[in-house]
Amino acid sequence: MDIDALRSFLAFVETGSFTRAAKQINRTQSAFSAQMRKLEDELRVSLFEKEGRNLVLSEAGMSLRAHAEQLVSLHNQAVKQVKRYENKRPLRLGCPEDYNDSLLPKVIRVLQQTEPTCSIQVYSEPSVTLREWLDEGKLDAAIVTRAPDSEEGYWLASDRGVWISHPDFAIDESQPVPLALFQTDCKYHAAAINALTKRG
């Protein structure tokens, strides 16, 4: 059965006349009548009968009414659910590699709880690159490092850098200290240099 025909049938149920039903669904009365005749032909029953000067539902029509209401309701629900995917693109989320195993899973879990149908694309780049991509519109959101006194974005967690060395390493103050650091535009790089500078 055509769902549009069932909607028209229910318009008659609601209004009680072909004229008012046709007006409600923005059709001519002749088009509405033709649609109802086609529905009756398909079902091979008469859905309407005369009662004095009025047209009312026949026994078959009353039987169809309950089913039509259910079918139209189910159709509306199905369309509503499917429409959620219409033109829906993935959420583009940036995250430095440092946080891929710690913060990222927690953030994705929260996003999936609030938006179960949302797919997520993750881009792993340094924070400075992620900030540039945010400004350029290449990302929708990003997890980045920031200075402790910064008010940028929303705070997720605190992270503290530590110094790590080989157990046998000893500093020779007469020689430059060999260091392995993040890139120069990284917050940790700047923090490490500042800490060493303060220590002299």
N, C-alpha and C positions, 0 to 999 in steps of 0.2 A: 504493500500500500504506500502511496505517495504521502510523505509526511506533510507536505503543503496542503494536500486535500484533507488530511485529518485536522490540521489547524483551522481550515475553513469550516469543517463540520462542527468543531468546537465553538466557532464563532456563532453558528446558528444556535447551538445549545445555550450559549450565553445571552444572545439577543432575542431569540424566539421568532425570528423572521428572516427570510432570504434577503429582503431589502436592507434591513439593519446590519445583517451579517456581512453583506457585500460592501457596505459603507465602512464597516469596521476594518476590513482587510484591504480597503482601497481597490476594489474591483467593481466592475459593472455587474448589475444583477444577472444579466444574461450569461456573463462569464462564470459567475458563481453557480448558477443553475446548471450550466454545462459540466462544471467540475463535480457537482453532487451527482449528476446522472452517470458520469464516468465512474465514480466511486461505487454507486449502486450496481452498475454493470459488472464491475470487477468482483464485487462480493456476491452478485446474483441474488440480491434481496432488495426490498424497499425499505429505506431508512426513515421515510417520512410518511405520514398519513394525515388525512383531513379530520379535523374535529370541529364541526360547525364551520365557521369561516376561517378558522385558524389552521396552520400546519404544525403538527407536533411530531415528536419522535415515535416511530413504530416500535414494536417490541424488539426487533432486530437493531433499530437505532439506539435504543436504551442499552442494549447489550454492548454495542460498539462504543458507546460513550466512555465507559470505565476503562476499556482497553486503549482508546484513543488518548485519554488523559495520561495514562501511564507511558504510552509510546512517545508522545510529544515531550513529556517531562524527561524521559531517558535521553531522547535526542538532544534536548537543550543542555542536559548535563554533559553529554559526550562532546558536544561542540565547545562548551565552556572549557572542558579539560584540555582538549586538543588545541584550542586557541592560545593556551599558555605557551605553546612552543612556536607560535607564529613569529617569524622574523627574529627569533631569539638567538643572539650570538653568545659565544662563551664569555665568561668573565676573565679578563686578562689580568693576572696577578703576578707581580714581580717579587722576588725574594732572593737575597744574597745566599750563596751556597752555604755559608756558615750556619744558617738557620733552617736548612732543608730537613734536618732530622729532629729539630727541637720545636721551634715555633710554628713552622709551616703546617704540620699535620693538625695542630690544634686550631689554627685559623681555618683550614679547609673543613674541619669537622663542624665548626660553628656555622660556616657558610652553607653547608649542606643541610644543616638542621633548619635554618631559616628559609632557604631556597632549595628544596629537594630536587627540583627539575633543572637547576642551573649547572651547566658544565663549566669546568675551570681549566684554563690554560696557564701553566706556570712558566715564568721566565726567570732563570737564575743568572743574575749579573750583579756586579758591585753596586752598592747603594748610590754612588754618584751617578752611575749610568741609569739606574732605575728612576732617580729624580728627574733626569733629563727626559726620559721616555714618558713620565707622567706629564711633564710640561708640554710635550709634543703630542699628547693624546694617544700614545702608543700603548699605554696601560690604563686600566681602570682603578687599580689600587696596588700598593706595594708595601712590603715590610722592609724598613730601612733602619740603619743605625743613626743615632742623633746624639748631640752633646747633652750631658745631664741637665743643663740649664735651658735647653731648647724647648719651645712650646709647639714645635712642628707636629702635626698629625695627632694621633692618639697613642698614648703609652701602652705598650703590651707587656714588656718585661724589662728588667734590668740585667745587664751583662757586664761582667768585670773581666778585663784582660789580665793575664798573668804572664810572668816571665818563665820560660822553660829553657833549661840548658842540659848538656850532657853531665852525668854525675862527676866526671873527672875534669870538667872544665874549670879553669882558674883564670881570673882576669889579670892580665899583664897591663898595668896602668901606663906603661911606656909605649904600648902599642894600641892602634885603633881596635875597637871591639867589633868583631864580625857579627853582624845581625841579619836575621832573615825576617823581613817585615812585609806587611801588606803593601799594596801600591800607595804612592805618595798622596793620593787624594782620599785615602781611607781615614776614617776617624781614629782607628786604632794606631795607624802609623803616626799621626800627629800626636796622639796621647803618649805613645812610647818615646818619641823624640823629646817632648816636653818634660816627661819624667826624668829622662837622662840629663837633660839640660839643667833641671833644678838640682839634681844630685851633683852637678859639676863634673 
